[in-house]
């Protein structure tokens, strides 16, 4: 356990040094990436109700799902999001191509977890994107996790969608409301303040 903690600290220190280096150059951008899985199976969370009255929440069992691939810069709120049907190397390449084209005038440092399709030798990474990996088993270090929590809270918890398209439309509508300031606020985390 102590070896794993020491290794994680070393990786994190390297990540922070690289972030600091990237932020000094206007032609570079630092983004955090993750995929969020969404689907038709209901998620129930606490809600307010009238005291003494029984509250009923409908649920739906379903196993169809889709994935939201998203990158956010906590520093300036820049973002890039795609809705894709699955997680694998092919989908990751589609996303990286889209991100590369959106920020074609910048070098992008893309920080993410160590999922197999992120680290695959078969993954083709565009010239203007550099991948960097967070320590394993540390989702709390990826600020984009807060975006998934917020989207679920605002859009999917305690709600039933007839189809995946209905759910995608509702999530897309919520994404369109978000400004750069919203992305920056939602996806910030304490260890990044060292570079502000």
TIKEVO-598763 format. One record per residue (C-alpha): residue number from 1; residue in three letters; chain; x, z, y. Coordinates in nm, 3 decimals. Last residue first. Layout:
BEGIN
@resi:NUM, resn:ALA, chain:A, c1:X, c3:Z, c2:Y
...
***
This chain:
BEGIN
@resi:196, resn:UNK, chain:A, c1:-0.390, c3:-1.095, c2:3.012
@resi:195, resn:UNK, chain:A, c1:-0.139, c3:-1.101, c2:2.724
@resi:194, resn:UNK, chain:A, c1:-0.146, c3:-0.737, c2:2.611
@resi:193, resn:UNK, chain:A, c1:-0.526, c3:-0.752, c2:2.624
@resi:192, resn:UNK, chain:A, c1:-0.526, c3:-0.939, c2:2.293
@resi:191, resn:UNK, chain:A, c1:-0.502, c3:-0.618, c2:2.084
@resi:190, resn:UNK, chain:A, c1:-0.832, c3:-0.498, c2:2.228
@resi:189, resn:UNK, chain:A, c1:-1.060, c3:-0.779, c2:2.119
@resi:188, resn:UNK, chain:A, c1:-1.239, c3:-1.063, c2:2.294
@resi:187, resn:UNK, chain:A, c1:-1.478, c3:-1.294, c2:2.118
@resi:186, resn:UNK, chain:A, c1:-1.808, c3:-1.197, c2:2.281
@resi:185, resn:UNK, chain:A, c1:-1.668, c3:-1.175, c2:2.635
@resi:184, resn:UNK, chain:A, c1:-1.470, c3:-1.500, c2:2.616
@resi:183, resn:UNK, chain:A, c1:-1.759, c3:-1.683, c2:2.451
@resi:182, resn:UNK, chain:A, c1:-2.002, c3:-1.551, c2:2.713
@resi:181, resn:UNK, chain:A, c1:-1.767, c3:-1.643, c2:2.999
@resi:180, resn:UNK, chain:A, c1:-1.736, c3:-1.996, c2:2.859
@resi:179, resn:UNK, chain:A, c1:-2.115, c3:-2.016, c2:2.864
@resi:178, resn:UNK, chain:A, c1:-2.352, c3:-1.961, c2:2.572
@resi:177, resn:UNK, chain:A, c1:-2.699, c3:-2.112, c2:2.601
@resi:176, resn:UNK, chain:A, c1:-2.601, c3:-2.413, c2:2.387
@resi:175, resn:UNK, chain:A, c1:-2.500, c3:-2.179, c2:2.103
@resi:174, resn:UNK, chain:A, c1:-2.850, c3:-2.027, c2:2.101
@resi:173, resn:UNK, chain:A, c1:-3.014, c3:-2.371, c2:2.070
@resi:172, resn:UNK, chain:A, c1:-2.768, c3:-2.459, c2:1.793
@resi:171, resn:UNK, chain:A, c1:-2.867, c3:-2.144, c2:1.606
@resi:170, resn:UNK, chain:A, c1:-3.240, c3:-2.225, c2:1.629
@resi:169, resn:UNK, chain:A, c1:-3.183, c3:-2.590, c2:1.533
@resi:168, resn:UNK, chain:A, c1:-2.968, c3:-2.489, c2:1.236
@resi:167, resn:UNK, chain:A, c1:-3.241, c3:-2.251, c2:1.118
@resi:166, resn:UNK, chain:A, c1:-3.510, c3:-2.516, c2:1.141
@resi:165, resn:UNK, chain:A, c1:-3.282, c3:-2.768, c2:0.967
@resi:164, resn:UNK, chain:A, c1:-3.219, c3:-2.517, c2:0.687
@resi:163, resn:UNK, chain:A, c1:-3.592, c3:-2.515, c2:0.624
@resi:162, resn:UNK, chain:A, c1:-3.891, c3:-2.281, c2:0.655
@resi:161, resn:UNK, chain:A, c1:-3.701, c3:-2.022, c2:0.857
@resi:160, resn:UNK, chain:A, c1:-3.782, c3:-1.653, c2:0.824
@resi:159, resn:UNK, chain:A, c1:-3.663, c3:-1.396, c2:1.076
@resi:158, resn:UNK, chain:A, c1:-3.561, c3:-1.030, c2:1.046
@resi:157, resn:UNK, chain:A, c1:-3.198, c3:-1.114, c2:1.134
@resi:156, resn:UNK, chain:A, c1:-3.138, c3:-1.485, c2:1.203
@resi:155, resn:UNK, chain:A, c1:-3.113, c3:-1.562, c2:1.574
@resi:154, resn:UNK, chain:A, c1:-2.995, c3:-1.283, c2:1.803
@resi:153, resn:UNK, chain:A, c1:-2.840, c3:-1.043, c2:1.552
@resi:152, resn:UNK, chain:A, c1:-2.703, c3:-1.321, c2:1.332
@resi:151, resn:UNK, chain:A, c1:-2.556, c3:-1.499, c2:1.633
@resi:150, resn:UNK, chain:A, c1:-2.399, c3:-1.171, c2:1.757
@resi:149, resn:UNK, chain:A, c1:-2.238, c3:-1.082, c2:1.423
@resi:148, resn:UNK, chain:A, c1:-2.107, c3:-1.437, c2:1.384
@resi:147, resn:UNK, chain:A, c1:-1.958, c3:-1.423, c2:1.736
@resi:146, resn:UNK, chain:A, c1:-1.797, c3:-1.085, c2:1.662
@resi:145, resn:UNK, chain:A, c1:-1.619, c3:-1.241, c2:1.364
@resi:144, resn:UNK, chain:A, c1:-1.464, c3:-1.476, c2:1.621
@resi:143, resn:UNK, chain:A, c1:-1.237, c3:-1.191, c2:1.726
@resi:142, resn:UNK, chain:A, c1:-1.024, c3:-1.222, c2:1.410
@resi:141, resn:UNK, chain:A, c1:-0.826, c3:-0.899, c2:1.375
@resi:140, resn:UNK, chain:A, c1:-1.124, c3:-0.712, c2:1.224
@resi:139, resn:UNK, chain:A, c1:-1.126, c3:-0.968, c2:0.942
@resi:138, resn:UNK, chain:A, c1:-0.806, c3:-0.811, c2:0.805
@resi:137, resn:UNK, chain:A, c1:-0.790, c3:-0.870, c2:0.431
@resi:136, resn:UNK, chain:A, c1:-0.477, c3:-1.085, c2:0.452
@resi:135, resn:UNK, chain:A, c1:-0.262, c3:-1.078, c2:0.770
@resi:134, resn:UNK, chain:A, c1:-0.362, c3:-1.346, c2:1.020
@resi:133, resn:UNK, chain:A, c1:-0.248, c3:-1.703, c2:0.973
@resi:132, resn:UNK, chain:A, c1:-0.110, c3:-1.955, c2:1.221
@resi:131, resn:UNK, chain:A, c1:-0.193, c3:-2.325, c2:1.225
@resi:130, resn:UNK, chain:A, c1:-0.038, c3:-2.559, c2:1.481
@resi:129, resn:UNK, chain:A, c1:-0.261, c3:-2.836, c2:1.616
@resi:128, resn:UNK, chain:A, c1:-0.141, c3:-3.131, c2:1.826
@resi:127, resn:UNK, chain:A, c1:-0.010, c3:-3.342, c2:1.535
@resi:126, resn:UNK, chain:A, c1:-0.335, c3:-3.323, c2:1.336
@resi:125, resn:UNK, chain:A, c1:-0.333, c3:-3.110, c2:1.017
@resi:124, resn:UNK, chain:A, c1:-0.389, c3:-3.283, c2:0.684
@resi:123, resn:UNK, chain:A, c1:-0.478, c3:-3.022, c2:0.422
@resi:122, resn:UNK, chain:A, c1:-0.341, c3:-3.112, c2:0.076
@resi:121, resn:UNK, chain:A, c1:-0.086, c3:-2.827, c2:0.084
@resi:120, resn:UNK, chain:A, c1:-0.385, c3:-2.592, c2:0.108
@resi:119, resn:UNK, chain:A, c1:-0.349, c3:-2.298, c2:0.348
@resi:118, resn:UNK, chain:A, c1:-0.687, c3:-2.320, c2:0.522
@resi:117, resn:UNK, chain:A, c1:-0.860, c3:-2.436, c2:0.199
@resi:116, resn:UNK, chain:A, c1:-0.742, c3:-2.119, c2:0.024
@resi:115, resn:UNK, chain:A, c1:-0.865, c3:-1.879, c2:0.291
@resi:114, resn:UNK, chain:A, c1:-0.580, c3:-1.708, c2:0.479
@resi:113, resn:UNK, chain:A, c1:-0.756, c3:-1.606, c2:0.797
@resi:112, resn:UNK, chain:A, c1:-0.729, c3:-1.797, c2:1.122
@resi:111, resn:UNK, chain:A, c1:-0.523, c3:-1.862, c2:1.435
@resi:110, resn:UNK, chain:A, c1:-0.522, c3:-2.214, c2:1.581
@resi:109, resn:UNK, chain:A, c1:-0.241, c3:-2.275, c2:1.830
@resi:108, resn:UNK, chain:A, c1:-0.352, c3:-2.592, c2:2.007
@resi:107, resn:UNK, chain:A, c1:-0.124, c3:-2.834, c2:2.189
@resi:106, resn:UNK, chain:A, c1:-0.322, c3:-2.989, c2:2.470
@resi:105, resn:UNK, chain:A, c1:-0.425, c3:-3.335, c2:2.599
@resi:104, resn:UNK, chain:A, c1:-0.623, c3:-3.420, c2:2.285
@resi:103, resn:UNK, chain:A, c1:-0.833, c3:-3.102, c2:2.318
@resi:102, resn:UNK, chain:A, c1:-1.163, c3:-3.250, c2:2.198
@resi:101, resn:UNK, chain:A, c1:-0.983, c3:-3.500, c2:1.975
@resi:100, resn:UNK, chain:A, c1:-0.779, c3:-3.232, c2:1.797
@resi:99, resn:UNK, chain:A, c1:-1.087, c3:-3.012, c2:1.752
@resi:98, resn:UNK, chain:A, c1:-1.283, c3:-3.299, c2:1.595
@resi:97, resn:UNK, chain:A, c1:-0.993, c3:-3.387, c2:1.364
@resi:96, resn:UNK, chain:A, c1:-0.955, c3:-3.021, c2:1.268
@resi:95, resn:UNK, chain:A, c1:-1.325, c3:-3.003, c2:1.177
@resi:94, resn:UNK, chain:A, c1:-1.321, c3:-3.311, c2:0.957
@resi:93, resn:UNK, chain:A, c1:-1.001, c3:-3.185, c2:0.793
@resi:92, resn:UNK, chain:A, c1:-1.166, c3:-2.850, c2:0.720
@resi:91, resn:UNK, chain:A, c1:-1.462, c3:-3.028, c2:0.563
@resi:90, resn:UNK, chain:A, c1:-1.228, c3:-3.216, c2:0.325
@resi:89, resn:UNK, chain:A, c1:-1.024, c3:-2.902, c2:0.244
@resi:88, resn:UNK, chain:A, c1:-1.331, c3:-2.701, c2:0.141
@resi:87, resn:UNK, chain:A, c1:-1.620, c3:-2.504, c2:0.287
@resi:86, resn:UNK, chain:A, c1:-1.966, c3:-2.657, c2:0.266
@resi:85, resn:UNK, chain:A, c1:-2.247, c3:-2.837, c2:0.452
@resi:84, resn:UNK, chain:A, c1:-2.096, c3:-2.857, c2:0.802
@resi:83, resn:UNK, chain:A, c1:-2.217, c3:-2.745, c2:1.146
@resi:82, resn:UNK, chain:A, c1:-1.940, c3:-2.800, c2:1.402
@resi:81, resn:UNK, chain:A, c1:-1.818, c3:-2.581, c2:1.690
@resi:80, resn:UNK, chain:A, c1:-1.541, c3:-2.611, c2:1.950
@resi:79, resn:UNK, chain:A, c1:-1.478, c3:-2.346, c2:2.214
@resi:78, resn:UNK, chain:A, c1:-1.305, c3:-2.273, c2:2.544
@resi:77, resn:UNK, chain:A, c1:-1.389, c3:-1.921, c2:2.661
@resi:76, resn:UNK, chain:A, c1:-1.076, c3:-1.873, c2:2.877
@resi:75, resn:UNK, chain:A, c1:-0.874, c3:-1.600, c2:2.705
@resi:74, resn:UNK, chain:A, c1:-1.090, c3:-1.541, c2:2.397
@resi:73, resn:UNK, chain:A, c1:-1.029, c3:-1.904, c2:2.296
@resi:72, resn:UNK, chain:A, c1:-1.294, c3:-1.988, c2:2.042
@resi:71, resn:UNK, chain:A, c1:-1.294, c3:-2.196, c2:1.727
@resi:70, resn:UNK, chain:A, c1:-1.600, c3:-2.258, c2:1.513
@resi:69, resn:UNK, chain:A, c1:-1.697, c3:-2.398, c2:1.176
@resi:68, resn:UNK, chain:A, c1:-2.060, c3:-2.314, c2:1.107
@resi:67, resn:UNK, chain:A, c1:-2.147, c3:-2.332, c2:0.741
@resi:66, resn:UNK, chain:A, c1:-2.461, c3:-2.427, c2:0.553
@resi:65, resn:UNK, chain:A, c1:-2.692, c3:-2.252, c2:0.307
@resi:64, resn:UNK, chain:A, c1:-2.952, c3:-2.296, c2:0.039
@resi:63, resn:UNK, chain:A, c1:-2.990, c3:-1.985, c2:-0.175
@resi:62, resn:UNK, chain:A, c1:-3.337, c3:-1.871, c2:-0.087
@resi:61, resn:UNK, chain:A, c1:-3.533, c3:-1.551, c2:-0.110
@resi:60, resn:UNK, chain:A, c1:-3.758, c3:-1.502, c2:0.190
@resi:59, resn:UNK, chain:A, c1:-3.852, c3:-1.179, c2:0.361
@resi:58, resn:UNK, chain:A, c1:-4.151, c3:-1.064, c2:0.565
@resi:57, resn:UNK, chain:A, c1:-4.113, c3:-0.752, c2:0.780
@resi:56, resn:UNK, chain:A, c1:-4.386, c3:-0.489, c2:0.775
@resi:55, resn:UNK, chain:A, c1:-4.398, c3:-0.188, c2:1.007
@resi:54, resn:UNK, chain:A, c1:-4.625, c3:0.103, c2:0.925
@resi:53, resn:UNK, chain:A, c1:-4.751, c3:0.278, c2:1.235
@resi:52, resn:UNK, chain:A, c1:-4.667, c3:0.644, c2:1.304
@resi:51, resn:UNK, chain:A, c1:-4.420, c3:0.571, c2:1.580
@resi:50, resn:UNK, chain:A, c1:-4.450, c3:0.216, c2:1.710
@resi:49, resn:UNK, chain:A, c1:-4.159, c3:0.001, c2:1.600
@resi:48, resn:UNK, chain:A, c1:-3.803, c3:-0.079, c2:1.699
@resi:47, resn:UNK, chain:A, c1:-3.592, c3:-0.282, c2:1.462
@resi:46, resn:UNK, chain:A, c1:-3.346, c3:-0.205, c2:1.187
@resi:45, resn:UNK, chain:A, c1:-3.196, c3:-0.501, c2:1.005
@resi:44, resn:UNK, chain:A, c1:-3.319, c3:-0.727, c2:0.728
@resi:43, resn:UNK, chain:A, c1:-3.140, c3:-1.045, c2:0.627
@resi:42, resn:UNK, chain:A, c1:-3.350, c3:-1.322, c2:0.479
@resi:41, resn:UNK, chain:A, c1:-3.209, c3:-1.582, c2:0.241
@resi:40, resn:UNK, chain:A, c1:-3.242, c3:-1.920, c2:0.412
@resi:39, resn:UNK, chain:A, c1:-2.878, c3:-1.972, c2:0.491
@resi:38, resn:UNK, chain:A, c1:-2.583, c3:-1.909, c2:0.720
@resi:37, resn:UNK, chain:A, c1:-2.214, c3:-1.895, c2:0.633
@resi:36, resn:UNK, chain:A, c1:-1.969, c3:-1.847, c2:0.920
@resi:35, resn:UNK, chain:A, c1:-1.638, c3:-2.033, c2:0.924
@resi:34, resn:UNK, chain:A, c1:-1.346, c3:-1.902, c2:1.125
@resi:33, resn:UNK, chain:A, c1:-1.105, c3:-1.999, c2:1.399
@resi:32, resn:UNK, chain:A, c1:-0.921, c3:-1.823, c2:1.681
@resi:31, resn:UNK, chain:A, c1:-0.792, c3:-2.036, c2:1.966
@resi:30, resn:UNK, chain:A, c1:-0.479, c3:-2.044, c2:2.178
@resi:29, resn:UNK, chain:A, c1:-0.439, c3:-2.336, c2:2.419
@resi:28, resn:UNK, chain:A, c1:-0.135, c3:-2.527, c2:2.536
@resi:27, resn:UNK, chain:A, c1:-0.067, c3:-2.768, c2:2.821
@resi:26, resn:UNK, chain:A, c1:-0.083, c3:-2.486, c2:3.077
@resi:25, resn:UNK, chain:A, c1:0.217, c3:-2.310, c2:2.916
@resi:24, resn:UNK, chain:A, c1:0.272, c3:-1.932, c2:2.934
@resi:23, resn:UNK, chain:A, c1:-0.023, c3:-1.867, c2:2.702
@resi:22, resn:UNK, chain:A, c1:0.159, c3:-2.033, c2:2.413
@resi:21, resn:UNK, chain:A, c1:0.455, c3:-1.790, c2:2.422
@resi:20, resn:UNK, chain:A, c1:0.228, c3:-1.485, c2:2.436
@resi:19, resn:UNK, chain:A, c1:0.027, c3:-1.617, c2:2.142
@resi:18, resn:UNK, chain:A, c1:0.350, c3:-1.673, c2:1.945
@resi:17, resn:UNK, chain:A, c1:0.467, c3:-1.317, c2:2.012
@resi:16, resn:UNK, chain:A, c1:0.126, c3:-1.179, c2:1.912
@resi:15, resn:UNK, chain:A, c1:0.127, c3:-1.375, c2:1.587
@resi:14, resn:UNK, chain:A, c1:0.481, c3:-1.261, c2:1.502
@resi:13, resn:UNK, chain:A, c1:0.379, c3:-0.898, c2:1.561
@resi:12, resn:UNK, chain:A, c1:0.070, c3:-0.950, c2:1.345
@resi:11, resn:UNK, chain:A, c1:0.275, c3:-1.092, c2:1.058
@resi:10, resn:UNK, chain:A, c1:0.520, c3:-0.798, c2:1.077
@resi:9, resn:UNK, chain:A, c1:0.235, c3:-0.546, c2:1.096
@resi:8, resn:UNK, chain:A, c1:0.072, c3:-0.705, c2:0.790
@resi:7, resn:UNK, chain:A, c1:0.400, c3:-0.686, c2:0.593
@resi:6, resn:UNK, chain:A, c1:0.442, c3:-0.317, c2:0.678
@resi:5, resn:UNK, chain:A, c1:0.081, c3:-0.245, c2:0.579
@resi:4, resn:UNK, chain:A, c1:0.126, c3:-0.434, c2:0.250
@resi:3, resn:UNK, chain:A, c1:0.451, c3:-0.248, c2:0.172
@resi:2, resn:UNK, chain:A, c1:0.282, c3:0.088, c2:0.244
@resi:1, resn:UNK, chain:A, c1:0.000, c3:0.000, c2:0.000
***
